[in-house]
Each structure stands twice: as C-alpha cells, then as structure tokens.
Amino acid sequence: MISSTEWVTGGRNRKVYSDERQKRIDLWRELSGTRILVCGDSYSDPEGASERSWINRLQESHSCVVSKAVAGASNRDILKQLKDETWTLAIINLTSLKRVVNILKWDRYPQHLMQSMHQIVEQNKRIAKQIISLPNTVVWSPFPHYETWPDVHYRELRDHDDIWVDYEAGEIPTKQYIGNHYTEEGNDITYQWVTQIIEQRLCEL
C-alpha cells in the first residue's frame, strides 16, 4: 500500500501509484459486471452532441459506460431513468428545480399544470434527495440551485457553459458550444473531472 505521503511528494513513487491505479481500473473495465450508468438531462445526453462532447468521449474511452440521459428531463424523469437499472457506479446530473416533467409526459402528470412554482421546486427538492440517497452514485449539477448542497458537486463553468448566456434578453453567444451546453474546453474539463471521479470511486470499491 503506497502512503498518502508518497502520493503527495510525486516523483517516481507517484508514477508507481498511478500505474497501479490504472491497472486496477483496467481490471474493473474488463469485468463483465462493471457498469457505469450516466443519467440526467441535456448536460449528459449524447444525442445530438459533438463526438468531442464529454459524454461521447467517455462512452468511447470507457466501454462500460451507458448513458440514459435525455434532454429536457426533470428530476422526476431522471429518477425514472434509474428505475430497474443496475450499476457499479452511477454519474447523475440533477436538473433545474423549476423544471416540470418532460412535456411529452404531462398527460401522465396533469397535477403539474395546477401546481405553483413553489410546489414544483419543493417536489424537485424531495426527488433530488431521493436520487442523492441511492448507493454508489456521484451526483452533480451545473444549476446554481445546488451550489450549497453538500452532497452535490456543483459544477460552475461560467466561461464555457451557455446556461450563463441570457438568450431571453437577446444576448448573442460569443463562443461555440459543441454539445451538452459546453464549449470544447468546457467539455474537456468535464471529461477530465468525470474520468478522475470514476477512477477514484472504482478504486474505493
């Protein structure tokens, strides 16, 4: 077992630790039971995103990654993505607390048409807490609602995320967003972060 001191000091010992960790990750990838499940909304949906988007790169580099994320999903929809699924590790992005269920499913939940925004937010908070309580999950979100939530990785990439572009006010984007709302650099940052999280969590299992 290599000590934390050896990891911090780097050099030759750090390289050995990195190699050993990679071997273990490679072993997990080869195991048939390993399944990395990705759920969420358009921030995690591979459909329509560039091949350079973080989720498409992740699926390309990790054969055990499966994405169930769908653009426009509410927290209730995200919880349904997880229903009847099995996973070694689930990477889940929570969506806006103000979002109702996917508009295509409103006929199933007509009560949403009568709910106040306060009721919608409170319901989404309860569902978010259900998702957070699931085992072997990493929960993150780009939405500022979760900035102070201790069990949610709040990912603010203000310079690389079009959530910060005020389209309603007529603001014109000055950057190219290639998929999952991110610029190419934003996707690269997210890919590196998610990959690091996967490797860290798999080593803990």
ABEGO torsion letter per residue (X at the ends): XBBAAAAAAEEAAAAAAAAAAAAAAAAAAABAABBBBBBEBAAABABGBBAABAAAAAAAABAABBBABBBGBBAAAAAAAABGBBBABBBBBBBBAABBBBAAAAAABAAAAABBAAAAAAAAAAAAAAAAABBGBBBBBABAAAAABAABBBBBBAAABAAABBAAAGBBBABBBAEGGBBAAAAAAAAAAAAAAAAAAAAAX
